[in-house]
Amino acid sequence: MFDSGVGGISVLHSACRMLDAPEYLYYADEAHAPYGKRDAKEVRAYATDITRFLIEQGADAIVIACNTATSAAVRQLREMFDLPIIGMEPAVKPALLLAHPKGRERVLVLATPLTIAEEKLERLLLRFDKDHRTDLLALPGLVDFAEKGIFEGDGVDAYLEEALSGIDRDCYAAVVPGCTHFLFFLPQLQRHFPEDCVFVDGNAGTVRHLAEVMHLRVREEKEAQAAKPKITYYVSGREVTKEEERQRFDALHARLDTIAALRE
Ligand code: DGL
């Protein structure tokens, strides 16, 4: 699995809970994060190098645990490499299919500037949002906070207050966190929307897709516990071997455990 940084850990975390998979390699391209503010060509080049690297380390399948890199590179990666490549996209379709309370038919997709600018999202909306019920908002600041290891506090709250101030939050029945970094901020985000507003992300769908392709068993919901498969982390090509650096990744899993418990 790879991402520009720590966001894809939220996909890895879902995979650890949902699948009986023996081993993961996780690549955080922190030297080049954030991808969301780069152009598609650059992101495609990074994604290609990372995929090649992970294959050299023995990967049997690649999960692009990043909506931005998927929009920019999935097509090219599938053409270039002969192994399953699983991408991600904002969960617009399930969000639109939810039963929406009367007068609150809208869906808000939160993503990076590049995901919003790319044609992939435009095509997705053309296909599934015939009634134009979706609004798009870029929240690149959350990626910066996550990469600095800041997940809560006054800075995050002030950023969200400002970024969301221009929109009528009461008209949303569903919010789609369309960037894997945003899942770390779910409790902070939820506070800004009506209590019954549903947050729909694509992580579980991506993991189910991986299971299908790799013939892995998906655990029952009640068995989902943070199991401890073997995980090797890489930061922009360098294997993480120091214990204190590993602890940084472990702490992210712990944060996601807490968030998952709040959602249950
Ligand atoms: N985690 C990423 C995503 O899902 C990209 C964040 C970034 O590097 O801008 O879109």
Residues whose N, C-alpha, C, O or C-beta is under 5 A from the ligand:
A	BS01	DGL	D3 S4 G7 A33 P34 Y35 G36 K37 A65 C66 N67 T68 T112 V143 G178 C179 T180 H181
